[in-house]
Amino acid sequence: MTTLVVAFCTHNRAHRLPGLVAALRAQACSRAFDILAIDNHSTDDSAAVLRELAAAPGAPLRIVHEARVGIVPARNRAIAEALHYDAMQFIDDDELPQPGLLEAAQHAIFEEGADCAGGRVEVDFSQHPRPDWLSDELLGFLAALDYGDAPFWITHATTPVWTSNVAYAMRIFRDDPGLRFDPRFNRVGHDVGGGEDGAMFQTLLARGARIRYRPDMAVSHLVDADRLRRRYFLRLHYRAGVRHALYQMPAFPRTVGGVPPFLLQQWLSKTLKLIVRQMSGERGLLREAMNTAHALGCIVGYARRRPPARH
């Protein structure tokens, strides 16, 4: 009986799919595994490419079409389609698994008893050169993740794992039908960020779930060219600020124009720092601009909140 499935959600990345499926089928794993593709309403040749790949030899590939566009409906559809498995490994459609990924994932879930396990994500610049300005400290905003060479149990929010490389014990979703990716953090079309996987991580952490870091679970992230521009990092932080204020900030009793004064003060302070850094020619200008964009996003997000209903 097959107890393990590896799932990916895809939208208009037909050119990535043959390499991804081939790399998954090449995985050496002590457990037989299936592959689940969630075609998230692609309008390119993804459907035809997936049908051709499904007919090829190797681990069985099942295709499911999800008409609701967005990463959250796609991920939640993957959960629904995989509830009869014991474990599911998520990987993104712009990634390739490194050797040993599935073996490490199944070991973490079945042998170590993890409810969730995540591993390394390495950014691959082979297709698009790394810009000179892209420092190591910024790689995490391209999903890079590396907590070292030793496995450990994650008990703190400072070491999150992402759905770009994460495995779940499916019992946690069967036991709680309400445990799903939060639709408020959906990402559609050309939007950036999202945060649905971060919200899931925080939920599991708060519930005391057993979360394992496995360095031998590793994937290579093939970064698109549009993410290697400074404006991507600014948009990413602005949208993160909007979502944070909309969905995660508490309500504050005192506001000016619908916004807490401290948010305005933070944005003004960061803007002044940005101006000073730019005029002095100091390094770290982009990082300061990202902080300023996040502060602005918080203002915009909080201003969009609906006031509590009066009784």
BAFI-3210 file (N, C-alpha, C; in Angstrom, 3 decimals, decimal comma, padded with zeros to 6 digits):
// residues 311
n [1|2|3|4|5|6|7|8|9|10|11|12|13|14|15|16|17|18|19|20|21|22|23|24|25|26|27|28|29|30|31|32|33|34|35|36|37|38|39|40|41|42|43|44|45|46|47|48|49|50|51|52|53|54|55|56|57|58|59|60|61|62|63|64|65|66|67|68|69|70|71|72|73|74|75|76|77|78|79|80|81|82|83|84|85|86|87|88|89|90|91|92|93|94|95|96|97|98|99|100|101|102|103|104|105|106|107|108|109|110|111|112|113|114|115|116|117|118|119|120|121|122|123|124|125|126|127|128|129|130|131|132|133|134|135|136|137|138|139|140|141|142|143|144|145|146|147|148|149|150|151|152|153|154|155|156|157|158|159|160|161|162|163|164|165|166|167|168|169|170|171|172|173|174|175|176|177|178|179|180|181|182|183|184|185|186|187|188|189|190|191|192|193|194|195|196|197|198|199|200|201|202|203|204|205|206|207|208|209|210|211|212|213|214|215|216|217|218|219|220|221|222|223|224|225|226|227|228|229|230|231|232|233|234|235|236|237|238|239|240|241|242|243|244|245|246|247|248|249|250|251|252|253|254|255|256|257|258|259|260|261|262|263|264|265|266|267|268|269|270|271|272|273|274|275|276|277|278|279|280|281|282|283|284|285|286|287|288|289|290|291|292|293|294|295|296|297|298|299|300|301|302|303|304|305|306|307|308|309|310|311]
n.u [000,847|000,572|001,797|002,776|002,816|003,906|003,394|002,661|001,746|000,676|000,838|000,628|003,281|004,359|006,768|008,441|007,582|008,254|010,967|010,722|008,952|010,434|012,700|011,527|010,596|013,019|013,884|015,288|013,710|012,683|010,068|007,263|005,918|003,467|002,734|001,261|-000,332|-001,521|-003,251|-003,587|-005,761|-004,382|-003,459|-001,736|000,230|000,138|-001,751|-001,786|000,914|001,134|-000,624|000,775|003,065|001,916|001,338|003,777|006,400|007,202|006,918|003,490|001,538|-000,916|-003,400|-005,051|-007,502|-007,824|-010,095|-010,393|-008,500|-005,311|-002,803|-003,579|-006,216|-005,238|-003,296|-004,908|-006,618|-004,849|-004,378|-006,956|-007,157|-005,247|-005,810|-006,137|-003,636|-000,705|001,358|002,454|004,490|005,283|006,303|007,474|006,551|008,651|010,954|013,505|013,966|016,605|018,890|017,756|015,723|012,961|013,371|014,462|012,325|010,231|011,360|011,494|008,770|007,610|009,424|010,613|008,423|007,378|005,060|005,234|007,719|010,569|013,045|016,226|016,425|017,846|018,962|019,020|021,011|021,584|020,177|019,541|021,689|023,118|022,496|024,844|024,155|022,664|022,770|023,872|022,198|019,763|018,813|017,024|014,574|014,026|013,178|015,249|016,653|018,397|019,433|021,710|023,769|022,798|020,072|017,082|014,544|011,979|011,066|010,587|009,611|011,573|012,817|011,424|009,736|009,029|006,442|007,675|009,347|008,357|007,032|004,083|002,433|-000,423|-002,427|-002,849|-004,424|-006,608|-007,624|-008,436|-010,558|-010,713|-008,185|-006,466|-004,891|-004,874|-007,303|-007,218|-004,651|-004,183|-002,590|-002,675|-002,344|-000,167|000,569|002,704|004,567|002,539|002,197|000,750|001,894|003,579|001,663|000,426|002,582|002,918|000,491|000,676|002,897|001,918|000,069|001,605|002,669|004,791|007,554|010,003|013,323|015,145|018,179|018,889|016,711|016,313|015,986|016,332|015,878|014,668|015,063|012,948|013,516|012,242|012,198|014,641|015,060|015,253|012,818|011,094|011,677|010,906|008,126|007,403|007,809|006,109|003,578|003,611|003,487|000,935|-000,727|-000,043|-000,989|-003,696|-004,606|-003,271|-002,560|-003,573|-006,590|-006,455|-007,313|-006,968|-006,771|-005,590|-007,048|-007,945|-005,756|-003,381|-001,400|001,278|002,054|002,215|004,290|006,368|006,654|007,400|009,826|011,385|011,415|012,871|015,344|015,965|016,289|018,500|020,434|020,571|021,528|024,016|025,331|025,639|025,976|023,507|021,159|018,976|017,900|017,014|015,095|013,296|012,352|011,047|009,067|007,575|006,595|004,959|003,123|001,872|000,473|-001,339|-002,669|-003,862|-005,568|-007,434|-008,908|-012,013|-014,124|-015,082|-018,332|-021,081|-023,089]
n.v [-001,201|002,162|004,793|007,304|010,491|012,869|016,214|018,854|022,188|023,926|026,636|027,807|027,087|025,356|024,718|024,004|021,589|018,932|018,534|018,652|016,505|014,358|014,483|013,930|011,323|010,083|009,877|008,019|005,988|004,321|003,732|003,174|005,697|008,120|010,698|013,843|016,226|019,447|021,230|024,482|025,979|026,546|028,324|027,878|025,381|023,488|021,487|019,631|018,872|017,697|015,522|014,010|013,426|011,898|009,576|008,440|006,120|005,195|006,562|006,769|009,392|011,604|013,819|016,734|019,148|022,397|024,873|027,281|030,064|030,562|030,211|029,236|027,922|025,917|024,530|023,642|022,013|020,011|018,887|017,859|015,936|014,172|012,981|010,273|009,231|008,562|010,349|013,455|015,144|018,422|020,286|022,989|024,217|025,474|024,326|021,804|018,523|017,505|014,686|012,144|013,485|012,565|010,203|011,144|012,707|010,823|009,310|011,131|011,527|008,902|007,357|009,031|010,247|012,777|015,464|017,362|018,182|019,858|021,122|022,023|024,754|025,665|028,356|028,511|029,804|029,214|029,587|032,253|034,872|035,774|038,917|041,580|043,121|041,499|040,374|037,881|037,983|038,609|036,402|034,769|035,887|034,940|032,471|030,871|028,559|027,368|025,730|024,627|021,607|019,670|017,719|018,786|019,329|021,596|024,275|026,893|030,085|031,303|029,611|028,817|026,597|026,138|025,730|025,300|023,247|020,921|018,386|016,677|014,864|013,203|012,671|014,847|016,563|014,979|014,525|017,039|018,783|021,514|022,476|023,996|025,723|029,210|031,141|033,916|034,634|034,213|034,053|035,448|035,412|037,934|038,762|039,001|037,202|036,090|034,228|032,147|029,710|030,409|031,158|028,688|027,282|028,751|028,169|025,364|025,312|026,676|024,826|022,881|020,957|018,344|019,305|018,918|019,619|018,704|018,460|016,876|016,774|018,353|020,909|022,499|025,797|027,326|030,382|032,834|035,405|037,858|038,047|038,808|041,460|044,679|045,897|043,807|042,867|045,078|045,212|042,758|043,162|045,312|044,162|042,170|043,742|044,885|042,574|041,714|043,798|043,727|041,161|040,183|042,048|043,427|045,214|048,692|051,202|053,964|056,023|057,772|059,137|056,589|055,007|053,669|055,922|055,166|053,595|055,407|056,968|055,077|054,589|057,169|057,497|055,426|056,238|058,621|057,586|056,142|058,189|059,569|057,532|057,168|059,669|059,760|057,711|055,229|051,663|049,035|050,126|049,063|047,209|048,939|050,319|048,257|047,809|050,243|050,063|047,953|049,134|051,108|049,458|048,342|050,555|051,014|048,539|048,470|050,647|049,649|047,889|046,733|048,569|047,536|046,112|047,990|047,526]
n.w [000,000|-000,882|000,987|000,936|-000,578|-002,947|-003,524|-005,796|-006,598|-009,440|-011,760|-014,850|-015,593|-017,522|-018,772|-016,726|-015,739|-016,908|-016,079|-013,282|-012,643|-013,664|-011,996|-009,538|-009,949|-010,105|-007,533|-004,886|-002,701|000,242|000,539|-001,511|-003,625|-004,647|-007,064|-006,957|-008,829|-008,723|-010,834|-011,124|-012,561|-014,985|-017,945|-019,959|-021,628|-019,645|-018,841|-020,995|-021,004|-018,476|-018,780|-020,663|-019,186|-017,155|-018,493|-018,866|-017,850|-014,407|-011,050|-010,156|-011,522|-010,622|-011,734|-010,806|-011,322|-010,168|-010,001|-008,647|-008,445|-007,059|-004,497|-001,999|-002,293|-004,002|-002,462|-000,351|-001,764|-002,486|000,037|000,564|-001,449|-000,652|001,746|002,303|002,370|004,391|004,677|003,277|001,018|000,227|-002,602|-004,584|-007,890|-009,110|-008,336|-007,724|-006,545|-004,390|-004,272|-002,055|-000,767|-000,436|000,983|003,378|004,246|004,602|006,616|008,738|009,261|009,576|011,105|013,049|014,076|013,488|013,150|011,265|008,911|007,738|005,409|003,890|001,596|-001,300|-003,212|-006,672|-009,087|-011,690|-014,042|-014,149|-013,598|-010,435|-009,052|-008,317|-006,127|-004,499|-001,512|000,903|003,143|002,118|000,814|002,111|001,577|-000,852|-000,383|000,518|002,823|005,550|008,267|009,202|009,579|011,248|012,380|014,149|016,678|016,137|018,075|018,295|016,992|015,513|013,778|011,248|008,905|005,416|002,886|000,488|000,818|002,596|004,712|005,741|008,311|007,551|009,308|010,977|009,554|008,948|011,486|012,235|010,544|010,220|010,120|007,906|005,138|005,476|003,948|003,882|003,370|000,743|-002,464|-005,603|-009,135|-010,230|-007,750|-004,842|-002,323|000,323|002,648|003,686|004,350|006,430|008,312|008,743|009,854|012,241|013,480|013,875|015,535|017,782|018,636|019,668|017,989|016,712|015,201|012,822|011,835|009,027|007,615|005,458|003,887|001,038|-001,431|-004,644|-005,544|-008,323|-009,359|-010,737|-013,228|-012,704|-009,984|-009,252|-009,040|-007,538|-006,997|-006,609|-004,024|-002,580|-003,125|-002,028|000,718|001,208|000,641|002,580|004,870|004,561|004,784|007,338|008,995|008,357|009,176|011,419|013,362|016,530|017,442|017,892|020,216|019,826|017,068|014,158|011,494|011,016|011,516|013,788|015,724|016,269|014,132|012,041|013,046|013,047|010,288|009,409|010,806|009,697|007,058|007,218|008,065|005,788|003,894|004,974|004,872|002,118|001,259|002,481|001,330|002,486|003,008|002,640|001,737|000,302|002,121|004,106|002,660|002,214|004,819|005,173|003,226|004,263|006,606|005,493|004,203|006,439|007,412|005,303|005,261|007,839|007,657|005,927|007,362|008,634|010,750|014,062|014,539|015,836|018,662]
ca.u [000,000|001,326|001,453|003,455|002,557|004,586|002,433|003,045|000,709|001,295|000,029|001,290|004,720|004,465|008,161|009,129|006,994|008,990|012,142|010,306|008,422|011,556|013,535|010,789|010,597|014,382|014,172|015,393|012,952|012,366|008,621|006,661|005,238|002,721|002,910|-000,020|-000,199|-002,709|-003,198|-004,379|-006,393|-003,362|-003,945|-000,707|000,168|000,372|-002,644|-001,293|002,212|000,891|-001,200|001,869|003,915|001,178|001,372|005,149|006,695|007,719|005,925|002,206|001,232|-002,338|-003,623|-006,316|-007,684|-008,460|-010,531|-010,233|-007,117|-004,605|-001,997|-004,288|-007,126|-004,475|-002,708|-005,984|-007,104|-003,867|-004,669|-008,193|-006,909|-004,215|-006,187|-006,044|-002,233|-000,191|002,272|002,529|005,601|005,039|007,404|006,941|006,779|009,890|012,033|013,906|014,404|017,943|018,851|017,495|014,643|011,801|013,787|014,577|010,985|009,465|011,982|011,079|007,353|007,258|010,347|010,836|007,133|007,111|003,808|005,649|009,176|011,034|014,485|016,969|016,058|018,999|018,622|019,785|021,173|022,159|019,432|019,588|022,821|022,864|022,938|025,887|023,582|021,888|023,615|023,425|021,123|018,505|018,422|015,853|013,361|013,823|012,814|016,404|016,539|019,470|019,684|022,880|023,891|022,286|018,613|016,629|013,113|011,702|010,176|010,546|009,211|012,739|013,298|010,256|009,901|008,086|005,850|008,549|009,969|007,822|006,211|003,101|001,700|-001,778|-003,370|-003,167|-005,509|-007,790|-008,158|-008,998|-010,935|-010,555|-006,774|-006,161|-004,214|-005,781|-007,610|-006,901|-003,279|-004,100|-001,793|-003,267|-001,772|001,161|000,830|003,920|004,430|001,383|002,257|-000,120|002,690|003,998|000,515|000,275|003,673|002,616|-000,622|001,188|003,792|001,080|-000,619|002,565|002,968|006,195|008,070|011,388|014,196|016,018|019,034|018,973|015,588|016,847|015,509|016,935|014,856|015,023|014,464|012,584|014,264|011,552|012,449|016,011|015,042|015,052|011,410|010,420|011,863|010,083|006,728|007,240|007,696|004,894|002,422|003,667|002,987|-000,520|-001,360|000,185|-001,909|-005,071|-005,026|-002,540|-002,451|-004,768|-007,250|-005,976|-008,433|-006,689|-006,299|-005,628|-007,404|-008,131|-004,474|-002,737|-000,318|002,618|002,388|002,643|005,601|007,339|006,906|008,151|011,180|012,104|011,610|013,987|016,562|016,235|016,797|019,848|021,325|020,750|022,354|025,372|025,936|025,903|025,508|022,267|020,053|017,819|017,285|016,288|013,917|012,353|011,712|010,134|007,928|006,760|005,894|003,888|002,105|001,115|-000,461|-002,389|-003,448|-004,710|-006,610|-008,427|-009,679|-013,377|-014,321|-015,989|-019,755|-021,636|-024,310]
ca.v [000,000|003,416|005,644|008,593|011,205|014,153|017,056|020,203|023,019|024,602|027,586|028,384|026,817|024,100|024,437|023,460|020,340|017,701|018,389|018,382|015,143|013,428|014,486|013,232|009,888|009,574|009,788|006,705|006,040|002,979|003,572|003,546|006,990|008,677|012,124|014,534|017,551|020,300|022,228|025,586|026,741|027,032|028,678|027,537|023,976|022,634|020,328|018,653|018,374|016,788|014,266|013,252|012,922|010,860|008,351|007,941|005,186|005,751|006,736|007,228|010,820|011,913|015,235|017,281|020,550|023,272|026,047|028,502|030,475|031,019|029,176|028,624|026,878|024,813|023,729|022,972|020,918|018,934|018,218|017,089|014,794|013,298|012,595|008,827|008,873|008,797|011,493|014,200|016,082|019,521|020,915|023,989|023,904|026,099|023,693|020,443|017,827|016,952|013,265|011,828|014,301|011,791|009,251|011,896|013,134|009,702|008,899|012,088|011,335|007,552|006,790|009,970|010,648|014,202|015,892|018,229|018,196|020,720|021,049|023,092|025,292|026,346|029,166|028,109|030,931|028,710|030,074|033,719|035,212|036,489|040,316|041,939|043,734|040,518|039,868|036,629|038,224|038,767|035,153|034,215|036,431|034,114|031,172|030,114|028,120|026,459|025,850|023,836|020,216|018,738|017,764|019,167|019,580|023,032|024,666|028,353|030,714|031,838|028,635|028,293|025,836|026,630|024,712|025,002|021,964|020,499|017,172|016,640|013,644|013,560|012,506|016,134|017,152|014,128|014,694|018,388|019,299|022,963|022,812|024,163|026,987|030,326|031,825|035,343|034,819|033,713|034,810|035,205|036,131|038,528|039,182|038,403|036,805|035,275|034,024|031,066|028,660|030,936|031,070|027,275|026,958|029,353|027,413|024,081|025,578|027,022|023,616|021,936|019,899|017,916|019,826|018,458|020,118|017,670|019,047|015,996|017,135|019,538|021,219|023,646|026,743|027,973|031,700|033,553|036,652|039,020|038,104|039,263|042,915|045,318|046,220|042,613|042,848|046,156|044,764|041,653|043,689|046,112|043,270|041,514|044,714|044,974|041,381|041,680|044,738|043,301|039,898|039,730|043,088|043,660|046,506|049,722|052,126|055,323|056,089|059,049|058,784|055,147|054,327|053,969|056,895|054,588|053,120|056,594|057,338|054,101|054,837|058,408|057,249|054,603|057,057|059,529|056,777|055,819|059,400|059,807|056,501|057,422|060,859|059,500|056,653|054,047|050,373|048,571|050,982|048,256|046,649|050,026|050,581|047,164|048,101|051,370|049,549|047,161|050,076|051,708|048,428|048,226|051,680|050,769|047,389|048,800|051,562|048,873|047,055|047,163|048,865|046,553|046,461|048,547|046,821]
ca.w [000,000|-000,945|002,121|000,776|-001,827|-003,092|-004,223|-006,205|-007,197|-010,573|-012,512|-016,030|-015,648|-018,273|-019,108|-015,554|-015,264|-017,223|-015,226|-011,917|-012,525|-013,878|-010,792|-008,478|-010,246|-009,917|-006,115|-004,261|-001,453|000,733|000,431|-002,790|-003,500|-005,763|-007,327|-007,125|-009,439|-008,667|-011,903|-010,605|-013,627|-015,917|-019,284|-020,942|-022,040|-018,477|-018,821|-021,975|-020,544|-017,354|-019,299|-021,286|-018,112|-016,440|-019,292|-018,906|-016,757|-013,165|-009,988|-010,706|-011,450|-010,710|-012,030|-010,328|-011,720|-009,185|-010,753|-007,851|-008,647|-005,872|-003,861|-000,869|-002,778|-004,573|-001,383|000,376|-002,623|-002,341|001,306|000,407|-002,330|-000,077|003,103|002,512|002,555|005,736|004,659|002,020|000,854|-000,698|-003,305|-005,515|-009,301|-009,568|-007,569|-008,054|-005,334|-004,363|-003,888|-000,660|-000,198|000,005|002,011|004,631|004,654|005,143|007,873|009,766|009,587|010,000|012,082|014,150|014,626|013,287|012,519|010,159|008,758|006,652|005,200|003,244|000,286|-001,862|-004,378|-007,857|-010,006|-012,937|-015,197|-014,124|-012,735|-009,189|-009,111|-007,360|-004,930|-003,750|-000,442|001,516|004,102|001,395|000,162|002,782|000,954|-002,047|000,201|000,979|004,207|005,958|009,697|009,559|009,142|012,254|012,560|015,486|016,828|016,113|019,173|018,378|015,725|014,796|012,796|010,520|007,664|004,414|002,016|-000,641|001,143|003,889|004,714|006,821|008,641|007,141|010,423|011,597|008,757|009,101|012,835|012,385|009,224|010,170|009,963|006,489|004,861|005,714|002,680|003,947|002,903|-000,624|-003,435|-006,920|-010,274|-010,113|-006,384|-004,302|-000,932|000,650|004,084|004,140|004,978|007,714|009,223|009,091|010,779|013,535|014,062|014,353|016,663|018,935|019,075|020,211|017,025|016,623|013,937|012,683|010,761|008,477|006,581|004,290|003,019|000,358|-002,775|-005,318|-005,970|-009,583|-009,214|-011,958|-013,407|-012,135|-008,549|-009,053|-009,166|-006,242|-006,783|-006,082|-002,583|-002,016|-003,194|-001,089|002,069|001,275|000,739|003,891|005,831|004,402|005,341|008,781|009,646|008,125|009,753|012,596|014,382|017,347|017,249|018,809|020,460|019,375|015,686|013,444|010,128|010,940|011,668|015,078|015,557|016,301|012,789|011,299|013,572|012,554|008,868|009,282|011,288|008,718|005,854|007,497|008,043|004,392|003,244|005,487|004,332|000,693|001,086|002,959|000,533|003,301|002,494|003,243|001,329|-000,071|003,332|004,754|001,841|002,468|006,104|004,970|002,465|005,189|007,479|004,694|004,027|007,693|007,459|004,314|005,701|008,993|007,191|005,191|008,275|008,914|012,174|014,720|014,493|017,064|019,098]
c.u [000,877|000,863|001,997|003,101|003,362|003,716|003,063|001,837|001,349|000,307|000,901|002,811|004,960|005,911|008,938|008,731|007,761|010,208|011,784|009,837|009,533|012,433|012,836|010,803|011,981|014,749|014,237|014,728|012,560|010,871|008,181|005,901|004,502|003,067|001,539|000,246|-001,537|-002,529|-004,160|-004,836|-005,357|-003,980|-002,884|-000,854|000,312|-000,482|-002,153|000,029|002,020|000,284|-000,122|002,782|003,229|001,227|002,763|005,396|007,267|006,630|004,637|001,988|-000,271|-002,507|-005,000|-006,377|-008,420|-008,792|-010,377|-008,769|-006,514|-003,895|-002,735|-005,324|-006,372|-003,885|-003,788|-006,600|-006,138|-004,103|-005,900|-007,972|-005,951|-004,582|-006,064|-004,604|-001,837|000,732|002,265|003,708|005,188|006,357|006,792|007,296|007,992|011,085|012,355|014,378|015,859|017,876|018,623|016,352|013,528|012,169|013,890|013,211|010,207|010,055|011,544|009,646|007,108|008,149|010,558|009,539|006,813|005,710|004,094|007,166|009,539|012,541|015,029|016,354|017,250|018,587|019,581|019,819|021,712|021,449|019,445|020,678|022,399|023,364|023,980|025,310|022,865|022,777|023,035|022,244|019,763|017,998|017,205|014,546|013,121|013,584|014,018|016,259|017,647|019,774|020,857|022,760|023,337|020,774|018,258|015,117|012,891|010,686|010,005|010,269|010,390|013,296|012,114|010,667|008,763|007,574|006,645|009,284|009,513|006,977|005,279|002,640|000,225|-002,810|-003,746|-004,306|-006,769|-008,450|-008,827|-009,323|-010,815|-009,120|-006,429|-005,417|-005,243|-006,048|-007,328|-005,515|-003,101|-003,276|-002,276|-002,511|-000,372|001,439|002,079|003,693|003,229|001,326|001,405|000,670|003,240|002,885|000,272|001,350|003,368|001,489|-000,141|002,082|002,979|000,356|000,321|002,869|004,463|006,713|009,568|012,097|015,128|016,869|019,150|017,708|015,993|016,268|016,300|015,818|015,342|014,323|014,171|013,298|013,584|011,716|013,873|016,129|014,715|013,567|010,629|010,506|011,033|008,609|006,450|007,023|006,461|003,676|002,417|003,156|001,482|-001,206|-001,197|-000,803|-003,359|-005,485|-004,364|-002,385|-003,717|-005,387|-006,750|-007,063|-008,208|-006,111|-006,373|-005,887|-007,544|-006,876|-003,886|-001,555|001,072|003,028|002,866|004,042|006,681|007,678|007,731|009,601|011,997|012,349|012,782|015,316|016,964|016,839|018,233|020,837|021,603|021,682|023,806|026,078|026,276|025,375|024,199|021,058|018,808|017,130|016,486|015,012|012,864|011,623|010,686|008,883|007,003|005,953|004,739|002,761|001,253|000,085|-001,640|-003,282|-004,373|-005,856|-007,727|-009,297|-011,072|-013,524|-015,269|-017,429|-020,217|-022,953|-025,229]
c.v [001,245|004,348|007,049|009,199|012,493|015,012|018,377|020,888|023,827|025,507|028,198|028,260|025,484|023,722|023,840|022,004|019,079|017,482|018,040|016,943|014,114|013,330|013,780|011,728|009,270|009,435|008,330|006,789|004,630|002,705|003,943|004,855|007,329|010,152|012,723|015,933|018,277|021,381|023,355|026,504|027,362|027,309|028,429|026,057|023,006|021,366|019,242|018,050|017,385|015,474|013,400|012,653|011,801|009,529|007,718|006,987|005,900|005,856|007,297|008,723|011,003|013,416|015,636|018,737|021,293|024,591|027,350|028,903|030,982|029,877|028,503|027,601|025,664|023,927|022,985|021,848|019,731|018,169|017,327|015,828|013,780|012,783|011,092|008,335|009,118|010,004|012,136|015,161|017,149|019,959|021,899|023,632|024,623|025,571|022,317|019,769|017,383|015,492|013,086|012,590|013,438|010,766|009,949|012,303|011,980|009,226|009,819|011,830|009,965|007,009|007,718|010,505|012,120|014,403|016,709|018,191|019,070|020,663|022,219|023,469|026,108|027,098|028,829|029,271|030,484|029,250|031,586|034,133|036,000|037,928|040,618|042,463|042,736|039,842|038,589|036,845|038,370|037,454|034,514|034,711|035,806|032,664|030,343|029,783|027,127|026,704|024,978|022,377|019,209|018,836|018,186|019,346|021,082|023,354|026,176|028,935|031,250|030,863|028,017|027,410|026,205|025,495|024,497|023,686|021,542|019,241|017,224|015,204|013,943|013,364|013,855|016,827|016,305|014,357|016,052|018,948|020,812|023,412|022,822|025,485|028,113|031,091|033,322|035,636|034,302|034,654|034,432|036,008|036,639|039,071|038,452|038,065|035,907|035,090|032,887|029,958|029,118|030,859|029,628|026,861|027,496|028,597|026,094|024,270|025,862|025,795|022,589|020,774|019,579|018,288|019,552|019,181|018,997|018,288|018,188|016,043|018,421|019,669|022,406|024,519|027,504|029,330|032,322|034,910|037,838|039,114|038,563|040,750|043,518|045,563|045,013|042,579|043,935|045,773|043,672|042,175|044,579|045,216|042,512|042,454|044,849|043,783|041,317|042,592|044,294|042,148|039,533|040,791|043,143|045,011|047,484|050,784|053,520|055,296|057,521|058,721|057,290|054,345|054,660|054,919|056,266|054,033|054,277|057,024|056,385|054,358|056,095|058,215|056,458|055,382|058,009|058,777|056,446|057,006|059,674|058,808|056,748|058,616|060,610|058,418|055,407|052,790|049,993|049,382|050,165|047,691|047,711|050,356|049,495|047,377|049,231|050,922|048,731|048,071|050,753|050,713|048,239|049,345|051,425|049,619|047,715|049,726|050,822|048,008|047,618|047,455|047,863|047,046|046,976|047,839|047,774]
c.w [000,000|000,165|001,981|-000,579|-001,801|-003,995|-004,631|-006,838|-008,313|-011,284|-013,603|-015,991|-016,362|-018,542|-017,943|-015,272|-015,664|-016,326|-013,797|-011,758|-012,718|-012,632|-009,631|-008,705|-010,060|-008,448|-005,651|-002,896|-001,046|000,728|-000,979|-002,607|-004,781|-005,907|-007,596|-007,678|-009,346|-009,721|-011,537|-011,740|-014,573|-017,278|-020,347|-021,298|-020,874|-018,501|-019,770|-021,537|-019,407|-017,821|-019,935|-020,220|-017,337|-017,176|-019,337|-017,734|-015,536|-012,124|-010,569|-010,476|-011,623|-010,852|-011,536|-010,751|-010,625|-009,863|-009,983|-007,872|-007,343|-005,179|-002,713|-001,339|-003,344|-003,483|-000,601|-000,447|-002,544|-001,042|001,169|-000,412|-001,710|001,311|003,357|002,586|004,013|005,791|003,285|002,079|-000,161|-001,323|-004,297|-006,950|-009,890|-008,775|-008,141|-006,773|-005,470|-003,931|-002,388|-000,027|000,376|001,070|003,367|005,150|005,266|006,461|009,017|010,216|010,209|011,111|013,282|014,745|014,492|012,717|011,268|010,111|007,563|006,550|004,416|001,886|-000,210|-003,127|-005,520|-008,844|-011,360|-014,172|-015,291|-013,143|-011,505|-009,305|-008,038|-006,050|-004,021|-002,706|000,151|002,450|003,430|000,799|000,819|002,195|-000,425|-001,641|000,619|002,455|004,503|007,430|010,139|009,192|010,126|012,351|013,983|015,469|016,935|017,190|019,256|016,996|014,926|013,776|012,049|009,360|006,729|003,532|000,736|-000,416|002,525|003,708|005,920|007,053|008,419|008,242|011,037|010,848|008,833|010,457|013,037|010,999|009,101|010,000|008,476|006,315|004,850|004,415|002,697|003,395|001,474|-001,510|-004,827|-007,963|-010,014|-008,714|-005,875|-002,838|-000,748|002,152|004,597|004,817|006,324|008,745|009,662|010,090|012,171|014,240|014,645|015,570|017,928|019,488|019,691|019,287|017,031|015,236|013,875|011,550|010,337|007,377|005,336|003,448|002,310|-001,046|-003,313|-005,874|-007,192|-009,638|-010,581|-012,005|-012,736|-010,620|-008,233|-009,353|-007,805|-005,965|-006,276|-004,560|-001,902|-002,021|-002,177|000,324|002,236|001,454|002,073|004,976|005,775|005,069|006,858|009,506|009,503|009,029|011,073|013,683|015,231|016,996|018,305|018,980|019,891|017,964|015,178|011,980|009,943|011,145|013,040|014,881|015,518|014,932|011,915|011,746|013,075|011,089|008,667|009,705|010,274|007,424|006,045|007,487|006,607|003,659|003,683|004,912|002,850|000,460|001,491|002,163|001,324|002,614|003,199|002,851|001,004|001,163|004,070|003,984|002,029|003,797|005,978|004,222|003,362|006,099|006,748|004,476|005,270|007,808|006,523|004,762|006,850|008,575|006,460|006,108|008,501|010,390|012,791|014,710|015,841|017,400|019,860]
res [m|t|t|l|v|v|a|f|c|t|h|n|r|a|h|r|l|p|g|l|v|a|a|l|r|a|q|a|c|s|r|a|f|d|i|l|a|i|d|n|h|s|t|d|d|s|a|a|v|l|r|e|l|a|a|a|p|g|a|p|l|r|i|v|h|e|a|r|v|g|i|v|p|a|r|n|r|a|i|a|e|a|l|h|y|d|a|m|q|f|i|d|d|d|e|l|p|q|p|g|l|l|e|a|a|q|h|a|i|f|e|e|g|a|d|c|a|g|g|r|v|e|v|d|f|s|q|h|p|r|p|d|w|l|s|d|e|l|l|g|f|l|a|a|l|d|y|g|d|a|p|f|w|i|t|h|a|t|t|p|v|w|t|s|n|v|a|y|a|m|r|i|f|r|d|d|p|g|l|r|f|d|p|r|f|n|r|v|g|h|d|v|g|g|g|e|d|g|a|m|f|q|t|l|l|a|r|g|a|r|i|r|y|r|p|d|m|a|v|s|h|l|v|d|a|d|r|l|r|r|r|y|f|l|r|l|h|y|r|a|g|v|r|h|a|l|y|q|m|p|a|f|p|r|t|v|g|g|v|p|p|f|l|l|q|q|w|l|s|k|t|l|k|l|i|v|r|q|m|s|g|e|r|g|l|l|r|e|a|m|n|t|a|h|a|l|g|c|i|v|g|y|a|r|r|r|p|p|a|r|h]
***
